[in-house]
Amino acid sequence: MKFFKEVLNWSIHISLGFVLALIISIFVFQPTSVKGCSMEPTLDDGDKVFVSRLNHTFKIEPEYEDIVIIDSRVSRPRTLIDDINDCLKSNLITQVLFETEIDYFSIKRVIGKPGDILEFRDNKVYRNGEGIKEEYVKDKAGYYINTKVKVPKGCVFVMGDNRNSSTDSRMIGCIPMDHIIGKYKFKF
């Protein structure tokens, strides 16, 4: 009888720990790893990073130059179920143990916010008529869409620092705020 009580007690504590870790990972912060070279030289393929999920949880608009994790499936709405499933699939522990990879998550830099008008010309980005100083960019982009883009309400425009190897808002369009999964905090 004492043995079963002890097993039950340990089971409850382990279950509570798992639930708490899941809640923290969904709503507060999550370790993950960078896949690909689109953020070089700032972040390299395989870098381990901490991501704050508080912006997503509290629907806080990111600032210019913030590095964010996005869900590139912009044509579908995100739900709490997506947050739970994605958290279980994309955390660092699951990635290492099961070699899971979510191909619709990307890490990019915020270039435009709602209402901004962006222009891409002469290998440079112009926001609201003024050239942006982008010291973090790896190489001058070999191509840009020669057009103006107005960032819609409730969206941001994101780009990778390695402009020549980045699938970003130039291709997939502006990112709805609810598709910003988290904000990069630091490498470890």
Buried (B, 14 or more C-beta within 10 A) or exposed (E): EEEEEEEEEEEEEEEEEEEEEBEEBBBEBBBBBBBBBBBBEBBEEEBBBBBBBBBBEEEEEBEEEBBBBBBBEBEEEBEEEBBEEBBBBBBBEBBEEEEEEBEEBBBBBBBBBBEBEBBBEEEBBBBEEEEBEBEEBBEEBEEBEEEEBEBEEEBBBBBBBBBBBBBBBBEBBBBBBBBBBBBBEEEE
